[in-house]
């Protein structure tokens, strides 16, 4: 754990664990980031390297578990974690009015879905969305509809655009970086502020992780190239939250 970051573990009312990362030094209300992991069930720990790095730059970062194999494909877990973060942000030192919704892989599509379909969160929309290494032509876990389909059904400039930052690895063989380019182009065509950064990494490398074939799991990488790619994802989230490296 970085000495610049404090960590605590919370349990949401639905029983799901939530990692909470925040700067070690107390300050004013911090921008809040809710960061969703990918499709593997209850895998919040894979987001820890990025979450800690974003917190070190000056944000409150919450990373919840959720299960894609639930009967509703994880929808309730994801939306429950959003409600928890919005409700508890102020008590944790965060600013609920500066709220970035971010995700990796299936978590990114889920985040984009909320921005396009705010009715799933009672009409609430995030300050910004950050999507890392995802595709957007499949149903989002939060809405049940593909973000690209929802976007195509909107008129340019509606609903009120939310800034979107995308990061994707050029060596991603699970989800081609073309998926993020497609979303960026579609967003720009409808006058949504959107940017895409392509990094030299595979699917896991975009979040500073690597696949351990022997143990069949992801683990934090020490490869400098992977860490550099993850730093781009970190900075994308931090900038969306209004904080940057000093």
C-alpha positions, 0 to 999 in steps of 0.5 A, spaced: 500 500 500 502 506 498 504 511 504 500 516 500 493 512 500 489 510 506 485 503 505 479 501 508 474 495 507 466 496 507 460 492 506 454 494 502 447 493 505 447 487 499 453 484 502 458 486 497 465 488 499 467 495 497 474 497 497 475 505 499 481 508 497 483 515 499 489 520 500 492 519 507 492 527 508 486 530 510 483 535 505 477 538 503 471 534 499 475 530 494 472 528 487 469 521 488 470 515 483 466 509 483 470 504 479 467 497 476 471 491 475 470 486 469 466 480 468 469 475 473 465 475 479 467 479 485 474 481 482 474 488 485 482 486 487 484 487 480 482 494 480 487 496 486 493 498 482 489 503 478 485 505 484 490 506 489 494 511 484 488 515 482 487 516 490 494 518 491 493 524 486 487 526 490 480 522 489 476 518 493 475 511 489 470 506 491 471 499 488 465 494 489 465 487 488 459 485 483 457 478 480 456 478 472 453 470 473 447 473 478 440 472 475 440 479 472 447 479 470 450 483 475 445 489 474 443 490 482 450 489 484 452 495 480 446 499 481 447 498 489 454 500 489 452 506 485 447 508 490 452 506 496 457 511 493 453 517 492 450 516 499 456 515 503 461 519 499 460 525 503 461 521 510 468 518 506 470 525 505 468 525 497 464 530 493 457 527 491 457 532 486 463 531 482 462 524 481 466 520 476 463 513 473 469 509 471 470 501 469 474 496 466 472 491 460 464 489 462 465 495 467 466 500 462 460 498 458 456 498 464 458 505 466 457 508 459 450 505 460 448 509 466 450 516 462 446 514 456 440 511 460 440 515 467 433 513 468 436 506 471 439 511 477 433 515 478 435 520 473 442 521 476 448 522 471 455 522 473 460 528 472 464 524 467 465 517 464 472 513 463 472 506 459 478 502 459 478 496 454 471 495 453 466 494 447 460 497 447 456 493 442 453 488 447 448 489 452 451 493 458 450 490 465 446 496 468 441 497 462 440 491 458 441 494 452 448 496 448 451 503 449 452 504 441 444 502 440 442 507 446 447 512 443 444 511 436 437 513 438 439 520 441 439 526 437 445 530 437 447 533 444 441 529 447 441 527 453 446 533 455 453 530 454 457 527 459 465 527 457 467 521 456 475 518 456 477 512 453 483 508 454 484 501 450 490 497 449 493 496 442 495 489 443 488 487 446 486 480 443 480 480 447 477 486 445 480 490 439 481 497 440 477 498 434 471 497 439 473 504 443 474 507 436 467 506 434 464 509 441 469 515 440 466 516 433 459 515 435 460 520 441 463 525 437 458 525 431 452 526 437 456 532 440 459 528 446 466 530 448 470 524 447 477 522 447 481 516 446 488 514 448 491 507 445 496 504 450 501 499 448 498 493 452 493 487 452 487 487 456 489 486 463 495 491 462 491 497 461 490 496 468 497 494 470 495 487 471 498 481 467 495 474 466 498 468 471 497 462 467 499 457 472 494 460 477 489 462 472 488 469 475 490 476 474 496 479 478 499 486 479 505 487 473 512 489 475 513 490 467 515 497 466 511 497 459 505 495 463 506 500 468 506 505 463 500 503 460 496 503 467 499 510 468 495 512 462 488 509 465 490 512 472 491 519 469 485 519 464 481 517 471 484 523 475 483 528 469 476 526 469 475 527 476 479 534 476 485 532 479 492 531 476 499 529 478 503 534 481 
